[in-house]
Amino acid sequence: MQPIQLFELASKQAEWLSIRQSVVAGNIANANTPGFKAKDVTPFQSVLETTAIRMAATRPGHFTETEMASRVIETRPNEEVGVQESGNTVGLAEELMKEGQVKREFDLNAGLVKAFHRMMLMTVRR
């Protein structure tokens, strides 16, 4: 029987969302720090494309937190906010929108895993 890769993929996305959450929280925490440059992580799709993940394998494609953390990039200043007088590039409104996006993606991820888990349990019970 072929292993189910959905759980592995969902786990990797949850790890990526966790790293993005902490990067965005760091941006918000440093909103008043002079010279602080806002950061973000590369999109999850590009992480999957640049990582050697074989969907049929169970172990070789696992991410490590350091691999994903190395994908933290400095963002360009928002045109509305720009570079503030102190040299800071954090736009609170934009960072709060990212927080909401992370939460929605995590909720979707958890919901899909829960539904898939229920479907698997139904097939095993019969």
C-alpha distance (Angstrom), angle and dihedral (degrees) to the residues before:
residue distance angle dihedral
M1 . . .
Q2 3.79 . .
P3 3.83 115.3 .
I4 3.79 117.4 -112.3
Q5 3.81 110.1 -112.3
L6 3.80 98.0 -169.3
F7 3.79 92.9 86.0
E8 3.81 91.6 50.0
L9 3.79 92.3 48.5
A10 3.81 91.7 47.0
S11 3.80 89.7 49.9
K12 3.81 91.2 52.6
Q13 3.79 91.5 48.7
A14 3.80 91.2 48.8
E15 3.81 89.2 52.0
W16 3.82 90.4 48.9
L17 3.81 90.4 48.9
S18 3.80 89.8 50.8
I19 3.80 91.4 53.4
R20 3.81 91.6 46.1
Q21 3.81 90.0 49.3
S22 3.80 91.6 54.7
V23 3.83 92.5 46.2
V24 3.81 91.6 50.9
A25 3.82 90.9 45.3
G26 3.81 88.5 52.1
N27 3.81 89.6 52.3
I28 3.80 91.0 51.7
A29 3.80 92.0 45.9
N30 3.80 90.4 53.0
A31 3.80 96.9 43.7
N32 3.81 90.4 118.5
T33 3.82 98.1 37.7
P34 3.80 110.1 115.3
G35 3.80 112.9 -118.3
F36 3.81 95.0 8.1
K37 3.81 112.8 148.6
A38 3.82 117.4 -147.5
K39 3.81 115.5 -118.5
D40 3.78 136.9 -162.7
V41 3.79 136.5 173.9
T42 3.77 127.1 -106.7
P43 3.82 113.1 -94.3
F44 3.79 115.4 -85.9
Q45 3.80 91.2 -118.0
S46 3.81 91.8 59.8
V47 3.81 90.0 46.3
L48 3.81 88.9 56.5
E49 3.80 92.7 45.8
T50 3.80 95.1 50.5
T51 3.80 96.2 43.2
A52 3.76 121.0 79.5
I53 3.79 98.0 -117.1
R54 3.75 118.8 162.2
M55 3.75 107.4 -164.9
A56 3.82 92.7 -150.1
A57 3.83 93.3 54.7
T58 3.79 124.1 84.5
R59 3.82 103.0 -158.0
P60 3.84 116.2 13.9
G61 3.81 96.0 73.0
H62 3.78 98.4 50.0
F63 3.77 115.1 133.6
T64 3.74 122.5 -134.6
E65 3.77 120.5 -145.9
T66 3.81 90.2 -116.9
E67 3.81 90.7 55.1
M68 3.78 90.9 54.2
A69 3.79 94.8 39.2
S70 3.81 88.3 56.6
R71 3.78 86.5 64.0
V72 3.80 92.3 67.6
I73 3.78 107.2 120.4
E74 3.77 135.1 -172.5
T75 3.79 111.0 -109.2
R76 3.76 127.2 -136.2
P77 3.78 115.6 -105.6
N78 3.79 112.9 -91.2
E79 3.80 109.5 -108.6
E80 3.80 91.3 -131.8
V81 3.80 94.1 49.2
G82 3.79 100.2 26.3
V83 3.76 119.6 171.0
Q84 3.77 109.6 -30.9
E85 3.78 122.4 -135.4
S86 3.81 89.6 -97.1
G87 3.82 91.1 54.3
N88 3.80 92.4 -107.0
T89 3.82 117.1 141.0
V90 3.82 100.5 -169.9
G91 3.80 116.5 122.9
L92 3.81 108.5 -163.9
A93 3.81 94.9 -156.5
E94 3.79 91.4 53.1
E95 3.82 92.5 46.4
L96 3.80 91.8 49.8
M97 3.81 89.4 51.5
K98 3.81 88.4 52.7
E99 3.82 89.0 51.3
G100 3.80 89.8 54.3
Q101 3.79 91.1 47.4
V102 3.82 91.5 51.6
K103 3.81 90.3 50.7
R104 3.81 93.1 49.2
E105 3.80 91.9 48.1
F106 3.80 91.7 48.0
D107 3.81 91.2 49.0
L108 3.81 90.4 49.7
N109 3.80 90.9 47.8
A110 3.81 92.5 49.8
G111 3.81 92.0 45.4
L112 3.81 92.7 52.0
V113 3.80 92.3 48.4
K114 3.80 91.2 48.4
A115 3.81 92.8 49.6
F116 3.79 92.8 46.0
H117 3.81 90.9 47.8
R118 3.81 90.3 52.5
M119 3.81 90.9 50.0
M120 3.80 90.8 51.0
L121 3.80 91.5 49.3
M122 3.80 90.4 51.4
T123 3.80 91.6 54.6
V124 3.81 92.8 47.7
R125 3.81 94.5 49.0
R126 3.79 94.3 54.6
